[in-house]
Amino acid sequence: GGHKHKGSVKKQDDSWGGRGSGERLFAGRGPLRAGGHRGSGGGPWVRDRENMVRVVHSDITWPQDADIDEKFAERTLQRRLLSFRSSQQAYKRCAYFGINEDEFAEWGGKFVRAALDGAVERLRPQALVPLLVRSGLQGLDDFIVNRFLAYLESEAAHVVKDIRYLREISNMQYPHEWATATRTMRRRIIMHVGPTNSGKTHHALERLKEAPTGVYCSPLRLLAYEVYNRMLAAGVSCRVITGEDRRQTDFDGLGIAPREYSALGTPVTQVTSCTIEMAPNAMYDVAVVDEIQMISDRERGWAWTNALLNLRASEIHLCGEPSAVPLVKRICAATDEAVEVREYSRLGELRVSDTSLCGRWENVRKGDCLVVFSRLGIYQTKATVEKKTGMRCAVIYGGLPPEARVEQAKLFNDPDSGYDVLIASDAVGMGINLSIKRVVFMNLSKWDGEVVRPISVSLTRQIGGRAGRFGSGIEAGTVTAMEARDMPVLARTMGTMPPALAAAGIKPGLETVEMFSHQFPNIPFSRLWSMFCDVSEVDPGYFLCSSGDQGQIADAIEDIPLTIGERYRIIFAPVSVRDEIVRQALRAFASAIARRQKCRLADVVTLPEGVPDSREEIRTLEQWHRAITLYLWLSYHFPETFANDDEAFAVKDRCEKIVQAGLVRLRSAPRGAGGRGDIPEGASSADVASARDRALREIRQALNIRD
């Protein structure tokens, strides 16, 4: 930028950027509350007269995705446009391109008038509905800046130096033309679509077993391991590739005969099971891509787009929701590939209950999964259910190490474990087989990083569909809510098909980013990343994936002397630096890369001593676990710096066992150490001693400590 402010842009309390904006978008009405009710504010958790934690409904400032229509888009667009010209945030973003305040005020005003008159291409309400569904206010504000710079290219190119060249080198149009090698193939595309628990992925995996060579692309590390073990159990050689791990088939130990040998005489693995970001660039007979609807995920969608366009397989099976069918067909039409659609119905009955739990904890019963959309809420709900009902609760949420999630799922699925209830976040929606009889939504809204908004139709149906898993012995699954006020919305949502997906995510490659960076040698990389998104031209059927986490990672390592290529690789590490432990570990690892020095995990990570006895201590261990997995991820991208992966795996395994032991201890500890657990009021000293002994045995068993 470098231009001094001249006062042309009116300073204001600027919430234009979308993040954290409390703007009410329901004109003339009070704020919409979860479940469709409006009323006063308040946090999501309160204590009732019996000191029990209860859920109440937070004010939300955003409608459910099924309610975002053209009228809503028109009203929202008008409000954002009218605040654009006087927005300090919008001006600061444009100033990085050399636009001064007078120019921004003049051309910003002309742009707003043209947009309100419908004269700005792609800023029309009907076209903005999918963007608002996917990315909310932040996505709209980003797109307005992008369209303003495009407007300047055509109407006032003199305002931004080299604007045409900048938009040319950042052009992200026609993604289907990027993979020229794949375009020479004739691929057969088969979509398996249906609701949760319909067997769609099972049918695709059966085909994968028969293929001479194949690859399974998973949305989660847990699913990649599950398919790996499933293939080995069926006698099919399989390797697993994730961001943090590589495993080969133990041919001799498992007694699996290789189908063929390489020219060097080594056995060739039949199937590769991988997380989708790690899909190898190789030739396959059959490829299976799971959860294809995530092609529209605002952060990770690029990986599904990349798989669809670039996988070199004769036969590609896409599994997911019917909402993805129109989008996949449009993309494949551009590549001149036909799409065969196979539809599946749910295996087993699923019904929405006529009644809620009426806010009463005593209505929680064995086999229930209570869904809560915050980590704090999960532990509060766990403590309340255990105190009120006497039943033990397993927990599953995104921040928990995947291996700990598996152990918690085993406890819940085992009818003799004593863990009768599951408390889970939306992480329960995919990845783990669970014997859930009834799904209970504690509320129907969540914080998405910008605003509190209702959970989507897709997510509601995916979570609700986890009840009554086929083959678990449960005749029918049930979906309900804790509060009666949520039941009308829940019933409507469960009966509504998710809206058709409109666009697929993409991301720029390293060469493109490097070329762009040469134009702004003095701009921080984190800002450079946002500038690329601001000026880039993208086809209407695609979108640039969100740079939120990438920007924060780039900020965290900005002062470390890394090359553009090193920064580019690091910002896609699967971590968030909102936690200070992870942030400091990232900086230490990045410094080692910059110094070209070897880095051992023990140089950075030291696990706390002892078993945690509070949720805060468990959270600290979760952060250390993320730092360990970051080290392992970096070891595959910078092997010359991070070479001690055996040591890291041992520490990772130890951390996971301590977390699991801590989860056991949270329930079993006496008063003063996290709750009375199994010790009833008025228990004798012998009962207390017995409960403590039982807890100690469980902890030692979780840590594999032998007497």
DABEL-V602422 format. One record per residue. RES is the residue in three letters. PSI is psi in degrees with one decimal (999 if undefined). NEAR is the number of other ideal C-beta (glycine too) atoms within 8 Angstrom. Layout:
res:RES psi:PSI near:NEAR
res:RES psi:PSI near:NEAR
This chain:
res:GLY psi:-82.1 near:7
res:GLY psi:-0.2 near:3
res:HIS psi:133.3 near:9
res:LYS psi:144.6 near:3
res:HIS psi:135.2 near:6
res:LYS psi:3.6 near:7
res:GLY psi:5.8 near:5
res:SER psi:-25.5 near:7
res:VAL psi:120.0 near:13
res:LYS psi:126.7 near:4
res:LYS psi:141.0 near:5
res:GLN psi:168.6 near:7
res:ASP psi:95.5 near:3
res:ASP psi:105.3 near:9
res:SER psi:17.3 near:9
res:TRP psi:-33.1 near:12
res:GLY psi:-9.4 near:11
res:GLY psi:-38.3 near:13
res:ARG psi:123.7 near:7
res:GLY psi:6.1 near:6
res:SER psi:132.5 near:12
res:GLY psi:19.9 near:7
res:GLU psi:131.4 near:8
res:ARG psi:127.1 near:7
res:LEU psi:10.2 near:11
res:PHE psi:87.1 near:10
res:ALA psi:133.1 near:6
res:GLY psi:8.3 near:3
res:ARG psi:163.6 near:7
res:GLY psi:170.2 near:6
res:PRO psi:137.5 near:12
res:LEU psi:131.1 near:12
res:ARG psi:156.9 near:12
res:ALA psi:134.3 near:12
res:GLY psi:3.9 near:15
res:GLY psi:6.5 near:8
res:HIS psi:148.3 near:9
res:ARG psi:145.3 near:8
res:GLY psi:-161.9 near:8
res:SER psi:170.3 near:4
res:GLY psi:-159.0 near:5
res:GLY psi:150.6 near:8
res:GLY psi:169.5 near:6
res:PRO psi:-11.7 near:10
res:TRP psi:132.3 near:10
res:VAL psi:170.2 near:8
res:ARG psi:134.1 near:6
res:ASP psi:-170.9 near:7
res:ARG psi:-25.1 near:3
res:GLU psi:14.9 near:4
res:ASN psi:26.6 near:5
res:MET psi:138.3 near:10
res:VAL psi:130.5 near:10
res:ARG psi:152.3 near:10
res:VAL psi:136.2 near:13
res:VAL psi:173.9 near:9
res:HIS psi:120.8 near:15
res:SER psi:146.8 near:13
res:ASP psi:139.5 near:12
res:ILE psi:151.9 near:13
res:THR psi:21.2 near:13
res:TRP psi:140.3 near:10
res:PRO psi:166.7 near:11
res:GLN psi:152.1 near:12
res:ASP psi:-33.4 near:12
res:ALA psi:-17.7 near:8
res:ASP psi:-0.5 near:7
res:ILE psi:106.6 near:11
res:ASP psi:-172.5 near:7
res:GLU psi:-38.0 near:8
res:LYS psi:-42.7 near:7
res:PHE psi:-43.0 near:13
res:ALA psi:-40.1 near:14
res:GLU psi:-45.2 near:9
res:ARG psi:-42.6 near:10
res:THR psi:-42.8 near:13
res:LEU psi:-43.3 near:13
res:GLN psi:-44.5 near:9
res:ARG psi:-42.4 near:10
res:ARG psi:-37.3 near:13
res:LEU psi:-42.6 near:11
res:LEU psi:-24.5 near:8
res:SER psi:-5.1 near:9
res:PHE psi:-49.5 near:14
res:ARG psi:-29.2 near:12
res:SER psi:11.1 near:7
res:SER psi:123.8 near:13
res:GLN psi:-38.0 near:9
res:GLN psi:-45.4 near:9
res:ALA psi:-41.8 near:17
res:TYR psi:-44.7 near:13
res:LYS psi:-38.9 near:9
res:ARG psi:-39.3 near:11
res:CYS psi:-28.0 near:12
res:ALA psi:-27.1 near:12
res:TYR psi:-20.1 near:11
res:PHE psi:8.6 near:14
res:GLY psi:11.8 near:10
res:ILE psi:124.7 near:13
res:ASN psi:174.0 near:9
res:GLU psi:-41.0 near:12
res:ASP psi:-43.0 near:8
res:GLU psi:-40.1 near:10
res:PHE psi:-43.0 near:16
res:ALA psi:-44.2 near:11
res:GLU psi:-54.8 near:8
res:TRP psi:-24.4 near:15
res:GLY psi:-40.6 near:13
res:GLY psi:-43.2 near:9
res:LYS psi:-40.2 near:9
res:PHE psi:-44.4 near:14
res:VAL psi:-43.3 near:12
res:ARG psi:-42.0 near:8
res:ALA psi:-40.3 near:10
res:ALA psi:-41.4 near:14
res:LEU psi:-27.5 near:8
res:ASP psi:-0.8 near:6
res:GLY psi:16.9 near:6
res:ALA psi:-2.8 near:5
res:VAL psi:119.8 near:10
res:GLU psi:134.5 near:5
res:ARG psi:1.9 near:7
res:LEU psi:52.2 near:11
res:ARG psi:141.1 near:7
res:PRO psi:-44.8 near:10
res:GLN psi:-37.9 near:7
res:ALA psi:-17.3 near:10
res:LEU psi:-9.9 near:14
res:VAL psi:-51.1 near:14
res:PRO psi:-36.3 near:11
res:LEU psi:-43.1 near:13
res:LEU psi:-37.6 near:14
res:VAL psi:-43.3 near:9
res:ARG psi:-44.3 near:11
res:SER psi:-2.9 near:11
res:GLY psi:-155.6 near:13
res:LEU psi:-39.1 near:13
res:GLN psi:-42.4 near:11
res:GLY psi:-39.8 near:14
res:LEU psi:-44.5 near:16
res:ASP psi:-41.3 near:13
res:ASP psi:-41.7 near:12
res:PHE psi:-34.3 near:11
res:ILE psi:-43.1 near:14
res:VAL psi:-43.4 near:12
res:ASN psi:-43.2 near:12
res:ARG psi:-30.5 near:14
res:PHE psi:-43.5 near:14
res:LEU psi:-34.0 near:15
res:ALA psi:-37.4 near:11
res:TYR psi:-41.5 near:13
res:LEU psi:-35.8 near:15
res:GLU psi:-39.8 near:11
res:SER psi:-29.5 near:6
res:GLU psi:-24.9 near:8
res:ALA psi:61.3 near:8
res:ALA psi:-21.8 near:10
res:HIS psi:-17.7 near:3
res:VAL psi:-35.8 near:9
res:VAL psi:119.2 near:12
res:LYS psi:130.1 near:5
res:ASP psi:32.8 near:7
res:ILE psi:-38.9 near:14
res:ARG psi:-39.7 near:8
res:TYR psi:-40.9 near:8
res:LEU psi:-42.3 near:13
res:ARG psi:-25.1 near:14
res:GLU psi:-46.5 near:7
res:ILE psi:-17.2 near:10
res:SER psi:9.7 near:13
res:ASN psi:126.2 near:8
res:MET psi:28.4 near:13
res:GLN psi:158.6 near:7
res:TYR psi:54.7 near:6
res:PRO psi:-27.2 near:12
res:HIS psi:-12.6 near:10
res:GLU psi:-3.3 near:6
res:TRP psi:-39.9 near:8
res:ALA psi:84.7 near:8
res:THR psi:-34.0 near:7
res:ALA psi:-41.6 near:7
res:THR psi:-33.0 near:11
res:ARG psi:-16.2 near:9
res:THR psi:-8.1 near:5
res:MET psi:156.7 near:8
res:ARG psi:98.2 near:5
res:ARG psi:145.6 near:11
res:ARG psi:119.6 near:9
res:ILE psi:121.3 near:12
res:ILE psi:125.1 near:13
res:MET psi:129.6 near:16
res:HIS psi:108.3 near:14
res:VAL psi:145.6 near:14
res:GLY psi:177.8 near:11
res:PRO psi:174.9 near:10
res:THR psi:140.4 near:9
res:ASN psi:42.0 near:14
res:SER psi:-3.0 near:10
res:GLY psi:10.3 near:10
res:LYS psi:-44.3 near:13
res:THR psi:-33.9 near:10
res:HIS psi:-44.9 near:7
res:HIS psi:-39.2 near:11
res:ALA psi:-39.5 near:13
res:LEU psi:-31.6 near:12
res:GLU psi:-39.1 near:8
res:ARG psi:-37.3 near:12
res:LEU psi:-38.7 near:14
res:LYS psi:-33.1 near:10
res:GLU psi:-16.3 near:6
res:ALA psi:142.8 near:13
res:PRO psi:-40.7 near:6
res:THR psi:144.3 near:11
res:GLY psi:166.4 near:15
res:VAL psi:139.1 near:17
res:TYR psi:123.3 near:15
res:CYS psi:115.3 near:13
res:SER psi:148.6 near:13
res:PRO psi:-16.7 near:11
res:LEU psi:148.4 near:10
res:ARG psi:-38.3 near:12
res:LEU psi:-42.6 near:11
res:LEU psi:-35.2 near:12
res:ALA psi:-42.0 near:16
res:TYR psi:-38.0 near:10
res:GLU psi:-45.1 near:9
res:VAL psi:-37.5 near:13
res:TYR psi:-50.6 near:13
res:ASN psi:-35.6 near:8
res:ARG psi:-42.2 near:9
res:MET psi:-44.6 near:15
res:LEU psi:-39.8 near:13
res:ALA psi:-27.5 near:6
res:ALA psi:4.6 near:7
res:GLY psi:16.4 near:5
res:VAL psi:124.6 near:10
res:SER psi:137.2 near:15
res:CYS psi:142.5 near:14
res:ARG psi:159.0 near:13
res:VAL psi:138.4 near:13
res:ILE psi:116.5 near:12
res:THR psi:177.8 near:11
res:GLY psi:-24.3 near:12
res:GLU psi:-7.4 near:8
res:ASP psi:152.1 near:10
res:ARG psi:129.0 near:8
res:ARG psi:139.0 near:6
res:GLN psi:167.6 near:6
res:THR psi:132.4 near:11
res:ASP psi:83.9 near:6
res:PHE psi:-47.4 near:10
res:ASP psi:-46.0 near:5
res:GLY psi:-34.8 near:5
res:LEU psi:-9.2 near:8
res:GLY psi:29.2 near:5
res:ILE psi:127.4 near:10
res:ALA psi:126.4 near:5
res:PRO psi:145.0 near:10
res:ARG psi:-31.1 near:7
res:GLU psi:172.1 near:6
res:TYR psi:151.7 near:7
res:SER psi:175.5 near:8
res:ALA psi:-23.0 near:3
res:LEU psi:0.0 near:4
res:GLY psi:7.0 near:5
res:THR psi:145.3 near:6
res:PRO psi:141.4 near:10
res:VAL psi:128.8 near:11
res:THR psi:137.3 near:11
res:GLN psi:-44.8 near:12
res:VAL psi:141.9 near:16
res:THR psi:126.3 near:13
res:SER psi:121.2 near:15
res:CYS psi:158.5 near:15
res:THR psi:147.9 near:13
res:ILE psi:-30.9 near:13
res:GLU psi:-20.5 near:9
res:MET psi:14.2 near:9
res:ALA psi:123.2 near:11
res:PRO psi:149.9 near:8
res:ASN psi:80.8 near:5
res:ALA psi:169.8 near:7
res:MET psi:137.1 near:5
res:TYR psi:157.2 near:13
res:ASP psi:-43.0 near:9
res:VAL psi:136.8 near:16
res:ALA psi:140.3 near:14
res:VAL psi:124.0 near:16
res:VAL psi:116.3 near:14
res:ASP psi:152.5 near:13
res:GLU psi:54.9 near:9
res:ILE psi:-22.7 near:15
res:GLN psi:-16.1 near:12
res:MET psi:-0.3 near:11
res:ILE psi:-20.8 near:15
res:SER psi:10.2 near:14
res:ASP psi:132.3 near:10
res:ARG psi:-15.9 near:11
res:GLU psi:-40.2 near:9
res:ARG psi:1.6 near:11
res:GLY psi:-30.1 near:16
res:TRP psi:-33.1 near:10
res:ALA psi:-36.7 near:9
res:TRP psi:-38.7 near:17
res:THR psi:-43.6 near:15
res:ASN psi:-42.1 near:9
res:ALA psi:-44.6 near:13
res:LEU psi:-42.4 near:16
res:LEU psi:-27.9 near:13
res:ASN psi:-14.7 near:10
res:LEU psi:128.6 near:15
res:ARG psi:80.7 near:10
res:ALA psi:141.4 near:13
res:SER psi:-30.7 near:9
res:GLU psi:123.4 near:12
res:ILE psi:124.6 near:14
res:HIS psi:121.9 near:14
res:LEU psi:122.4 near:13
res:CYS psi:135.5 near:14
res:GLY psi:-153.5 near:13
res:GLU psi:151.2 near:10
res:PRO psi:-21.6 near:8
res:SER psi:-20.1 near:11
res:ALA psi:-11.9 near:16
res:VAL psi:-51.6 near:12
res:PRO psi:-41.2 near:8
res:LEU psi:-45.7 near:15
res:VAL psi:-39.8 near:15
res:LYS psi:-39.9 near:9
res:ARG psi:-42.8 near:9
res:ILE psi:-43.8 near:14
res:CYS psi:-25.9 near:12
res:ALA psi:-35.8 near:8
res:ALA psi:-25.7 near:7
res:THR psi:5.4 near:9
res:ASP psi:43.4 near:4
res:GLU psi:133.1 near:9
res:ALA psi:153.1 near:6
res:VAL psi:124.2 near:11
res:GLU psi:127.6 near:8
res:VAL psi:126.0 near:8
res:ARG psi:121.4 near:10
res:GLU psi:143.5 near:7
res:TYR psi:148.3 near:12
res:SER psi:158.0 near:7
res:ARG psi:139.4 near:12
res:LEU psi:107.9 near:7
res:GLY psi:154.7 near:12
res:GLU psi:143.4 near:8
res:LEU psi:127.2 near:13
res:ARG psi:150.8 near:8
res:VAL psi:127.6 near:11
res:SER psi:151.2 near:10
res:ASP psi:-20.9 near:3
res:THR psi:156.0 near:7
res:SER psi:-174.0 near:12
res:LEU psi:2.1 near:12
res:CYS psi:28.0 near:8
res:GLY psi:12.9 near:8
res:ARG psi:121.8 near:6
res:TRP psi:-28.3 near:10
res:GLU psi:-11.3 near:6
res:ASN psi:-6.5 near:7
res:VAL psi:136.6 near:13
res:ARG psi:168.5 near:7
res:LYS psi:135.1 near:7
res:GLY psi:-0.6 near:10
res:ASP psi:148.1 near:13
res:CYS psi:113.1 near:15
res:LEU psi:122.9 near:14
res:VAL psi:121.4 near:13
res:VAL psi:137.9 near:13
res:PHE psi:37.1 near:12
res:SER psi:148.2 near:10
res:ARG psi:-45.0 near:9
res:LEU psi:-43.3 near:8
res:GLY psi:-34.6 near:13
res:ILE psi:-47.8 near:14
res:TYR psi:-35.0 near:11
res:GLN psi:-42.1 near:10
res:THR psi:-42.1 near:15
res:LYS psi:-48.9 near:13
res:ALA psi:-40.4 near:10
res:THR psi:-46.2 near:12
res:VAL psi:-43.7 near:15
res:GLU psi:-38.3 near:14
res:LYS psi:-39.0 near:9
res:LYS psi:-37.2 near:10
res:THR psi:-19.6 near:10
res:GLY psi:-3.9 near:5
res:MET psi:144.8 near:10
res:ARG psi:148.6 near:10
res:CYS psi:130.9 near:14
res:ALA psi:158.1 near:13
res:VAL psi:142.5 near:13
res:ILE psi:125.2 near:14
res:TYR psi:164.9 near:10
res:GLY psi:-35.4 near:6
res:GLY psi:-14.7 near:6
res:LEU psi:136.6 near:13
res:PRO psi:139.0 near:10
res:PRO psi:-38.7 near:9
res:GLU psi:-35.5 near:8
res:ALA psi:-35.0 near:12
res:ARG psi:-41.6 near:14
res:VAL psi:-43.8 near:10
res:GLU psi:-39.8 near:10
res:GLN psi:-37.2 near:16
res:ALA psi:-40.1 near:13
res:LYS psi:-42.0 near:9
res:LEU psi:-43.3 near:10
res:PHE psi:-39.9 near:13
res:ASN psi:-25.6 near:8
res:ASP psi:113.8 near:8
res:PRO psi:-15.1 near:3
res:ASP psi:6.5 near:4
res:SER psi:-21.8 near:8
res:GLY psi:-2.3 near:5
res:TYR psi:104.1 near:12
res:ASP psi:-20.2 near:8
res:VAL psi:145.5 near:17
res:LEU psi:130.7 near:16
res:ILE psi:122.1 near:14
res:ALA psi:156.6 near:14
res:SER psi:-167.2 near:13
res:ASP psi:-5.4 near:12
res:ALA psi:-16.6 near:11
res:VAL psi:-10.4 near:13
res:GLY psi:-24.5 near:9
res:MET psi:157.3 near:7
res:GLY psi:-24.6 near:10
res:ILE psi:134.6 near:9
res:ASN psi:125.7 near:7
res:LEU psi:139.0 near:12
res:SER psi:69.5 near:11
res:ILE psi:127.8 near:15
res:LYS psi:-40.2 near:12
res:ARG psi:131.3 near:14
res:VAL psi:127.9 near:15
res:VAL psi:113.6 near:13
res:PHE psi:120.9 near:15
res:MET psi:-30.5 near:12
res:ASN psi:174.0 near:16
res:LEU psi:26.0 near:13
res:SER psi:159.8 near:12
res:LYS psi:157.6 near:10
res:TRP psi:126.3 near:7
res:ASP psi:14.0 near:8
res:GLY psi:-14.7 near:5
res:GLU psi:-51.7 near:10
res:VAL psi:165.1 near:13
res:VAL psi:123.9 near:11
res:ARG psi:154.3 near:13
res:PRO psi:146.4 near:12
res:ILE psi:149.3 near:12
res:SER psi:162.4 near:10
res:VAL psi:-44.4 near:13
res:SER psi:-47.6 near:11
res:LEU psi:-40.5 near:10
res:THR psi:-46.9 near:14
res:ARG psi:-35.7 near:13
res:GLN psi:-43.6 near:11
res:ILE psi:-47.5 near:14
res:GLY psi:-35.7 near:15
res:GLY psi:-7.7 near:12
res:ARG psi:-13.9 near:15
res:ALA psi:136.9 near:15
res:GLY psi:49.4 near:15
res:ARG psi:133.0 near:14
res:PHE psi:132.2 near:8
res:GLY psi:-2.9 near:4
res:SER psi:-2.6 near:8
res:GLY psi:0.0 near:4
res:ILE psi:122.0 near:13
res:GLU psi:-44.2 near:5
res:ALA psi:141.1 near:9
res:GLY psi:150.7 near:18
res:THR psi:142.9 near:13
res:VAL psi:133.2 near:14
res:THR psi:-173.9 near:14
res:ALA psi:159.0 near:14
res:MET psi:-39.8 near:12
res:GLU psi:142.2 near:13
res:ALA psi:-31.4 near:9
res:ARG psi:-22.6 near:8
res:ASP psi:-12.7 near:16
res:MET psi:-41.4 near:13
res:PRO psi:-43.5 near:8
res:VAL psi:-41.1 near:12
res:LEU psi:-45.4 near:17
res:ALA psi:-41.5 near:9
res:ARG psi:-43.1 near:8
res:THR psi:-43.6 near:13
res:MET psi:-23.0 near:11
res:GLY psi:5.1 near:6
res:THR psi:133.9 near:8
res:MET psi:139.6 near:6
res:PRO psi:144.7 near:12
res:PRO psi:148.8 near:10
res:ALA psi:138.5 near:8
res:LEU psi:143.9 near:13
res:ALA psi:-21.3 near:8
res:ALA psi:154.9 near:13
res:ALA psi:143.2 near:16
res:GLY psi:146.8 near:18
res:ILE psi:166.7 near:14
res:LYS psi:153.3 near:7
res:PRO psi:150.4 near:11
res:GLY psi:169.4 near:6
res:LEU psi:-43.9 near:9
res:GLU psi:-40.3 near:6
res:THR psi:-44.6 near:11
res:VAL psi:-40.6 near:14
res:GLU psi:-42.9 near:11
res:MET psi:-41.3 near:9
res:PHE psi:-39.3 near:15
res:SER psi:-29.0 near:12
res:HIS psi:-21.9 near:7
res:GLN psi:-16.5 near:10
res:PHE psi:69.0 near:10
res:PRO psi:-20.1 near:6
res:ASN psi:8.5 near:3
res:ILE psi:133.5 near:10
res:PRO psi:147.0 near:8
res:PHE psi:-37.0 near:11
res:SER psi:-40.0 near:11
res:ARG psi:-36.3 near:9
res:LEU psi:-40.2 near:13
res:TRP psi:-44.6 near:14
res:SER psi:-38.6 near:11
res:MET psi:-38.9 near:14
res:PHE psi:-46.4 near:12
res:CYS psi:-35.4 near:11
res:ASP psi:-34.5 near:12
res:VAL psi:-14.8 near:12
res:SER psi:146.1 near:13
res:GLU psi:126.4 near:8
res:VAL psi:140.8 near:10
res:ASP psi:150.2 near:8
res:PRO psi:-28.3 near:7
res:GLY psi:5.1 near:9
res:TYR psi:168.2 near:13
res:PHE psi:152.0 near:13
res:LEU psi:127.5 near:12
res:CYS psi:150.6 near:13
res:SER psi:141.2 near:8
res:SER psi:20.8 near:10
res:GLY psi:-62.1 near:8
res:ASP psi:-39.0 near:12
res:GLN psi:-40.7 near:10
res:GLY psi:-40.3 near:11
res:GLN psi:-39.3 near:12
res:ILE psi:-43.7 near:14
res:ALA psi:-41.4 near:14
res:ASP psi:-41.8 near:9
res:ALA psi:-28.3 near:10
res:ILE psi:14.9 near:13
res:GLU psi:-37.6 near:9
res:ASP psi:0.1 near:3
res:ILE psi:129.8 near:9
res:PRO psi:83.1 near:3
res:LEU psi:156.8 near:11
res:THR psi:164.7 near:5
res:ILE psi:-41.5 near:11
res:GLY psi:-40.3 near:8
res:GLU psi:-42.0 near:12
res:ARG psi:-42.6 near:12
res:TYR psi:-44.0 near:11
res:ARG psi:-40.9 near:10
res:ILE psi:-36.8 near:14
res:ILE psi:-15.6 near:11
res:PHE psi:12.3 near:8
res:ALA psi:138.4 near:10
res:PRO psi:61.2 near:7
res:VAL psi:163.0 near:12
res:SER psi:138.6 near:8
res:VAL psi:19.6 near:11
res:ARG psi:-27.5 near:6
res:ASP psi:131.6 near:9
res:GLU psi:-36.5 near:6
res:ILE psi:-45.6 near:11
res:VAL psi:-40.2 near:15
res:ARG psi:-46.4 near:11
res:GLN psi:-36.0 near:8
res:ALA psi:-43.1 near:13
res:LEU psi:-44.6 near:17
res:ARG psi:-39.8 near:11
res:ALA psi:-42.5 near:11
res:PHE psi:-43.9 near:15
res:ALA psi:-36.4 near:13
res:SER psi:-37.5 near:9
res:ALA psi:-39.4 near:12
res:ILE psi:-44.7 near:13
res:ALA psi:-35.7 near:10
res:ARG psi:-6.6 near:6
res:ARG psi:42.0 near:6
res:GLN psi:151.2 near:6
res:LYS psi:144.0 near:6
res:CYS psi:119.8 near:12
res:ARG psi:149.1 near:7
res:LEU psi:-37.7 near:12
res:ALA psi:-19.2 near:8
res:ASP psi:-21.0 near:6
res:VAL psi:-38.8 near:10
res:VAL psi:126.4 near:11
res:THR psi:114.6 near:4
res:LEU psi:144.5 near:10
res:PRO psi:152.7 near:9
res:GLU psi:148.0 near:3
res:GLY psi:172.6 near:4
res:VAL psi:132.0 near:9
res:PRO psi:144.1 near:13
res:ASP psi:19.6 near:10
res:SER psi:159.4 near:8
res:ARG psi:-28.0 near:8
res:GLU psi:-40.2 near:6
res:GLU psi:-35.3 near:11
res:ILE psi:-40.0 near:13
res:ARG psi:-39.1 near:10
res:THR psi:-43.1 near:11
res:LEU psi:-36.0 near:15
res:GLU psi:-39.7 near:12
res:GLN psi:-42.0 near:12
res:TRP psi:-37.6 near:13
res:HIS psi:-40.7 near:13
res:ARG psi:-35.4 near:13
res:ALA psi:-37.5 near:14
res:ILE psi:-45.1 near:14
res:THR psi:-30.6 near:13
res:LEU psi:-43.2 near:14
res:TYR psi:-46.3 near:16
res:LEU psi:-40.2 near:16
res:TRP psi:-45.2 near:13
res:LEU psi:-28.8 near:14
res:SER psi:-22.9 near:13
res:TYR psi:-16.6 near:9
res:HIS psi:-25.1 near:7
res:PHE psi:64.8 near:10
res:PRO psi:-23.9 near:8
res:GLU psi:-19.9 near:5
res:THR psi:-39.4 near:13
res:PHE psi:94.9 near:14
res:ALA psi:-9.4 near:8
res:ASN psi:58.9 near:9
res:ASP psi:-26.9 near:9
res:ASP psi:-44.7 near:6
res:GLU psi:-41.1 near:10
res:ALA psi:-40.5 near:14
res:PHE psi:-37.8 near:10
res:ALA psi:-42.7 near:8
res:VAL psi:-40.2 near:13
res:LYS psi:-45.2 near:12
res:ASP psi:-42.0 near:8
res:ARG psi:-43.3 near:9
res:CYS psi:-43.2 near:14
res:GLU psi:-38.9 near:12
res:LYS psi:-37.6 near:11
res:ILE psi:-41.0 near:13
res:VAL psi:-45.7 near:16
res:GLN psi:-41.3 near:13
res:ALA psi:-37.5 near:13
res:GLY psi:-38.0 near:14
res:LEU psi:-37.8 near:13
res:VAL psi:-43.5 near:12
res:ARG psi:-34.1 near:15
res:LEU psi:-35.6 near:15
res:ARG psi:-31.3 near:13
res:SER psi:-9.7 near:12
res:ALA psi:148.1 near:11
res:PRO psi:172.5 near:10
res:ARG psi:139.1 near:6
res:GLY psi:-13.5 near:3
res:ALA psi:29.8 near:8
res:GLY psi:8.4 near:8
res:GLY psi:156.0 near:11
res:ARG psi:-20.8 near:9
res:GLY psi:-124.9 near:12
res:ASP psi:-2.5 near:9
res:ILE psi:109.9 near:10
res:PRO psi:161.1 near:8
res:GLU psi:136.4 near:4
res:GLY psi:12.2 near:3
res:ALA psi:148.6 near:8
res:SER psi:166.5 near:5
res:SER psi:-32.1 near:5
res:ALA psi:-39.5 near:6
res:ASP psi:-42.0 near:10
res:VAL psi:-45.2 near:11
res:ALA psi:-39.0 near:8
res:SER psi:-43.1 near:8
res:ALA psi:-39.5 near:14
res:ARG psi:-41.3 near:10
res:ASP psi:-41.4 near:8
res:ARG psi:-42.8 near:10
res:ALA psi:-41.1 near:13
res:LEU psi:-40.8 near:8
res:ARG psi:-41.6 near:8
res:GLU psi:-39.7 near:11
res:ILE psi:-45.2 near:12
res:ARG psi:-36.8 near:10
res:GLN psi:-41.5 near:8
res:ALA psi:-31.9 near:11
res:LEU psi:2.8 near:10
res:ASN psi:37.9 near:6
res:ILE psi:123.0 near:6
res:ARG psi:144.4 near:4
res:ASP psi:999 near:3
